Amino acid sequence: MHTTVGWHVELEFEEDDRHTRAVAMVRLPDGTEIRTHGHATRHNVDINQPRVGEEIAGARALNEIAMQLLTKAHVEIDDDSGRRSHSINV
């Protein structure tokens, strides 16, 4: 049996001349929502490139989602198996 599942990830950004803040959220089929934040700060000698700030802040927020998903999976494995499993590494 082959099943196709989709996850929806949302990213929003707030920016000023030096800072970019990203908020990422993923909704899982089990109803779980994971929200994370990422940030980027432009060094004062760098030119203003908002897209680069978004890429950095977005990547940091998505990385945090990945870490929380790994933790969630690890807990579910432990709960279902009744034993402590090996850590899940990236």
C-alpha positions in Angstrom: 0.0 0.0 0.0 1.4 3.4 -1.0 0.3 6.5 0.9 1.1 10.1 0.0 1.2 12.6 2.8 1.8 16.3 2.6 3.1 18.8 5.2 2.5 22.5 4.9 5.4 24.8 6.1 4.9 28.5 6.5 7.6 31.1 6.8 7.0 34.8 7.7 9.7 37.5 8.0 10.0 40.8 9.8 12.8 43.1 8.8 14.5 46.4 9.4 17.7 47.8 8.1 19.9 45.4 10.2 17.8 42.6 11.5 15.6 39.8 10.0 13.4 37.6 12.1 11.7 34.5 10.7 8.9 32.6 12.1 8.4 29.0 10.7 5.5 26.7 11.4 4.7 23.2 10.2 1.4 21.4 10.7 1.6 17.6 10.9 -1.1 15.1 10.1 -1.4 14.2 13.8 -2.5 17.8 14.5 0.8 18.9 16.0 2.0 22.4 15.1 5.6 23.2 15.6 6.6 26.9 15.6 10.1 28.2 15.6 12.1 31.4 15.2 15.3 32.3 13.4 17.2 35.5 13.1 19.9 37.2 11.2 21.8 40.4 11.9 23.6 42.3 9.2 27.1 43.4 10.1 27.5 47.2 9.8 30.1 46.9 7.0 27.9 44.7 4.8 25.5 46.1 2.2 21.8 45.7 2.9 20.6 42.5 1.2 17.2 41.7 2.7 17.0 38.4 0.7 20.2 37.1 2.3 18.8 38.0 5.8 15.7 36.1 4.9 17.7 33.0 3.8 19.8 33.0 6.9 16.9 33.6 9.3 14.6 31.2 7.4 17.3 28.5 7.4 17.8 28.9 11.2 14.1 28.6 11.8 13.8 25.5 9.6 16.8 24.0 11.3 15.0 24.3 14.6 11.9 22.7 13.1 14.1 19.8 12.0 15.6 19.4 15.5 12.2 19.4 17.1 10.9 16.9 14.6 13.8 14.6 15.5 13.1 15.0 19.2 9.4 14.3 18.6 10.2 11.1 16.6 12.6 9.9 19.3 10.0 10.3 22.0 7.4 8.5 19.9 9.8 5.6 19.3 10.5 5.3 23.0 6.8 5.5 23.9 5.8 2.9 21.4 8.7 0.5 22.2 8.7 0.9 25.9 12.5 1.3 25.9 15.0 4.0 25.5 16.1 4.1 21.9 19.4 5.4 20.4 19.5 9.1 19.6 18.5 10.2 16.2 21.2 12.2 14.5 21.0 14.7 11.7 
